[in-house]
Amino acid sequence: MAEKDIKYLNKDFSGFRDSLVEFAKNYFPDTYNDFNESSPGMMFIEMSSYVGDVLSYYTDYQLRESLLSQAQERVNILDIAHSLGYKAKPTVPAYVDLSVYQWLPAIEDGSGNAIPDMSYALKIPTGMSVDAESNSDVKFTTVEEVNFVQTGSANTNVTVYSLDDTTGEPNAYLIKTKVRAVSGESKSETFTISEAKKFQKLKLGAKDIIQIQSVIDADTNKWYNVPYLAQDTIFEELQNNSSNDPTTSTDTNETPYLLNLRRTARRFTTKIDKDNYTELLFGAGISSNPDELITPNPSTIGNVLQIGETSKLDVSFDPANMMFTRAYGKAPSSNLTVTYLSGGGIKSNVVSGDLTKISSNSFNIDEDGLDASTLQTVKDSLAVTNEQPATGGRSFETNEEIRQNALASYASQNRAVTKEDYIARVYAMPAKFGSLAKAYITKDDAVNNLLTTDVVGDQPQGNAPNSTETTANPLALNLYVLSYDLNSNMTIANDTTKRNLQTYLSQYRLLTDAINIRNGFVINIGIDFEIIVLPSFNGKEVLAKVIDRIKKYFDVSTWQFNQPILLNDLAAKLSVVDGVQALVNIQIKNNVSEASGYSGNEYNIDAATSNNVIYPSQDPCIFEIKYPDSDIRGKVVGY
C-alpha cells in the first residue's frame, strides 16, 4: 500500500476543507468526484473540517491559557500565579499612620523634679477600630499594639500638658505615639465541621477580605496561616516578660515582644477564586498521629532507595520524597471560627484629620496601686487623628497586575539575595519586636583579626573608626544596626531586638550566608559657623533661620550609614537663607564626652576631610548632631 501524503499544517476551517478535497481528488479520483457545494460528499468533508477547526481552536486555547504571559481567563491566571507562589489580593486597602494621644499625671522623681507617671501609660492591643467622621462606613483597624510604655520608640513624644499655678512645675503631660492602621472591619464566620476530611476547603462569604486574623477551633486551638501547606514553621510572638524569658525582660520597654519560630500541625493556606471569594485549604492529616514532621523519613526514603540491597544504593532519588510530608498538617475535626478583616477599596482613601472616632478598643494596664479616678481620666483622655491622608485603597487586582506581580514574586522567591534585600527585611520587621532605625550590610571584615560567626549582640571594641588590621571572611556578612532612643537620637540596639532580628532573618537568608549582627558606630558632631548678614535684616532672626536649616540638613531620620558630609553642599544651602550675605566660616568638630551623653567614639575630622568632603570611617558609621540646641553655634560678624 502506497504511503499517502498527509498535510499537518492546516489550522482553520477553509484549510481543512481544501486539504480534504485535494486528498480525495488525489487518492480517490474514481470513487468520488462530485465536489459541488450541495453534494452529500461535501457535507461530510465540511463537517470534518468543522470538527478539525474546533479542535485546533481549543488546542491553541489550552496552550495559551497554560502560559502566564499569554493567559486571558482570570481563573487560569490565578491558578498559575498561585503555583508560582503569589497570592492575588481580592481588595487593596488604604494604610495610614494614626497619631494617638493620652493624658498623664505628673509625679516627682528622687530629685524633686516633675516627670510623667508612666504607671498610667496605656497599652491598647492590636485591633482598635477608628471610624471616619465623614463616612461611618469607612473603618480603620490598627495592625499593631498602641504602646505608650514603649519609651524607646522614635514615634513616642512626651510634652507638657499643664503647669502648676503655684510652683510653675508640670502637673500633667501629654504622650503622643503613632500606630499603623489599615482600612477594614473585623468580622467572623463559624463553620460547622462534623468530621475530619482530607484537604478540607472552606469558602468565606465576603469578597473584600484583606487579611485572615485568626482561625480558632471548638477546643480554642489556634490555626496558623502559612504560604503553603508543606511549611510547618511559623513566626510566633510572645510578650517580653520575666515569665517567658527572664534574661530579656529588662528590655521590655524598647522590645515589648519576643519573636520565635514554632512548628505546628494546625495550619492552613488561602487562595481566592475567580469571583474574588477567599478559600481556606487545610491539610490531610486525619489520624491521631499524622506524619507531620518535615524531616528525612526512613520509610519514605526506602520506597525509592530499597535500603538493604547493595546493588540499589546508587539509585537516584528525588529529595522531595523525603523532605515533604504525606499529611501536610492536620485536617480540622470540629467547628471553626474564622475572624477576618474586611474592607478596603477606593472609598477608604480618606483625607487628613478625618479619622477621629474610636469605635472600639480595650486597655491592657496593671491597675494595682493606681487611683481609680485618675485612671478613668487617663482612659477618657484617649484621642486619635490622622495627620496625613490615608492612601493606597483601590479595587481588586486586575489580570495584568496579577500577571506582573506573580512574575516578580517568582523571581524573588521570598529570599534575601542582594544587599538591598537584607536591608529591606530589617526595616520590615514589626516595631513591637524592636525598632531598628538604620541598617547597613557589607562583607565580613573582622576588626583586629577577630573572625566571628553568627553573633548576636557583638560589640566591637576600641577605636574602630581608626582600625586598620583586618581579616576577611568571604562567607559571612556583617549587618550593622542602630536604634532610636526616646529623643529620636541614635543608640545601640539592645540584645533582645538583635535576637528577634536574627530569628526574623533566618527564614529569608540563604543557607550559605552567615550574618553577623553588629552595632553601628555613631560619631557625634558639633558645628560652629560665622555669617555676614545683609544690612536691612535682623541678625538674630537670620541666625535662627540658619540654625534651623542646619538642623534640617542633619536630621538623623534622613541620614544614612557611611554618608559623607559635603561641606560645599551645606554652605550652598546656608547661603541661600533669606538675609545671609556670606558664610564666612564653618567648622565641624567631634563631641566624644560620654558623661555628657555622647557616644564616646573619637574621630579625626581634619584627617578625614579632603576637598571639602568629610568622609566616614572604614567601619560603618553615621554622623549625628545629638543636641542641636547646644551643638550648633553661630555668630554674626561684620566685614
BELLINQUI-V290665 format. One record per pair of residues at least 6 apart in sequence whose C-alpha atoms are under 6 Angstrom apart, sorted by the first residue. I is the first residue (numbers start at 1). J is the second residue. Records with the same first field share a line. If there is no record, write none. Layout:
I=J / J
This chain:
10=16
12=53
13=49 / 50 / 53
16=49
17=46 / 49
35=42
64=70 / 71
65=71
74=274
75=274
81=406
84=410
86=406
90=208 / 276 / 396
91=208 / 395 / 396
92=344 / 345 / 393 / 394 / 395
93=183 / 344 / 345 / 393
94=182 / 183 / 348 / 349 / 390 / 391 / 392 / 393
95=181 / 182 / 390 / 391
96=181 / 390
97=179 / 180
98=178 / 179 / 385 / 386
99=177 / 178 / 384 / 385 / 386
100=176 / 177 / 383 / 384
101=175 / 176 / 382 / 383
102=174 / 175 / 381 / 382
103=173 / 174 / 378 / 381
104=172 / 173
105=117 / 172
106=114 / 115 / 116 / 117 / 171 / 172
107=114 / 115 / 117
108=114
121=148 / 149
122=148 / 365
123=146 / 147 / 363 / 364
124=145 / 146 / 362 / 363 / 364
125=145
126=142 / 143 / 144 / 145
127=141 / 142
128=141 / 142 / 360 / 361
129=140 / 141 / 358 / 359 / 360
130=139 / 140 / 357 / 358 / 359
131=139 / 355 / 357
132=138 / 354 / 355
133=354
139=183 / 184 / 185
140=182 / 183 / 184
141=181 / 182
142=180 / 181
143=180 / 181
150=253 / 254
151=486
152=254 / 485 / 486
154=484 / 488
155=177 / 178
156=176 / 177
157=175 / 176
158=174 / 175
159=173 / 174
160=173
161=172 / 173 / 174
162=170 / 171 / 172
163=169 / 170 / 171
164=170 / 171
183=344
184=341 / 342 / 343 / 344
185=341 / 342
186=340 / 341
187=339 / 340
188=338 / 339
189=337 / 338
190=336 / 337
191=335 / 336
192=335
193=334 / 335
195=333
196=286 / 331 / 332 / 333
198=284
199=282 / 283 / 284
200=281 / 282
201=280 / 281
202=279 / 280
203=278 / 279
204=278
207=276 / 277
208=342 / 343
209=341 / 342
210=341 / 342
211=340 / 341
212=340
213=339 / 340
214=338 / 339
215=222 / 223 / 337 / 338
216=222 / 336 / 337
217=335 / 336
218=334 / 335
223=266 / 267
224=267
225=267 / 268 / 269
226=269
227=269
228=269
229=328
230=328
232=263 / 264
233=262 / 263
234=261 / 262
235=260 / 261
236=259 / 260 / 261
237=258 / 259
238=257 / 258
239=257
240=249 / 252 / 256 / 257 / 258
241=249
242=249
248=496
255=433 / 434
256=432
257=432 / 433
258=433
259=500
265=329 / 330
266=329 / 330
268=281 / 282
269=280 / 281
270=279 / 280
271=278 / 279
272=278 / 279
282=331
283=328 / 329 / 330 / 331
284=327 / 330 / 331
285=327 / 329 / 330 / 331
286=331
291=327
292=329
294=323 / 324
295=323
296=322 / 323
297=322
300=322
301=322
344=393
345=393 / 394 / 395
346=393 / 394
348=393
349=390 / 391 / 393
350=389 / 390
351=389
352=386 / 387 / 388 / 389
353=385 / 386 / 387
355=385 / 386
356=384 / 385
415=508
416=422 / 508 / 509
434=497
436=482 / 483
437=482 / 483
438=481 / 482
439=480 / 481
440=479 / 480
441=478 / 479
442=477 / 478
443=477 / 478
444=472 / 473 / 476 / 477 / 478
445=471 / 472
446=470 / 471
447=470
448=469 / 470
449=470 / 471
454=514 / 515 / 516
455=516
456=517
457=495
458=518
459=519
465=617 / 619
476=513 / 514 / 515
477=515
478=515 / 516
479=516 / 517 / 518
480=518 / 519 / 520
481=519 / 520
482=491 / 492 / 493 / 520
483=490 / 491 / 492 / 493
484=490 / 491
485=491
520=621
521=621
522=621 / 622
523=601 / 623
524=590 / 591 / 624 / 625
525=589 / 590 / 591 / 625
526=588 / 589 / 631 / 632
527=587 / 588 / 632
528=586 / 587 / 633 / 634
529=585 / 586 / 634
530=584 / 585 / 634 / 635 / 636
531=582 / 583 / 584 / 636
532=581 / 582 / 636 / 637
533=579 / 580 / 581
534=579 / 581
537=579
542=579
561=621 / 622
562=616 / 620 / 621 / 622
564=614 / 615 / 616
565=613 / 614
566=613
567=612 / 613
592=598 / 600 / 601 / 602
593=600
594=600
608=614 / 615
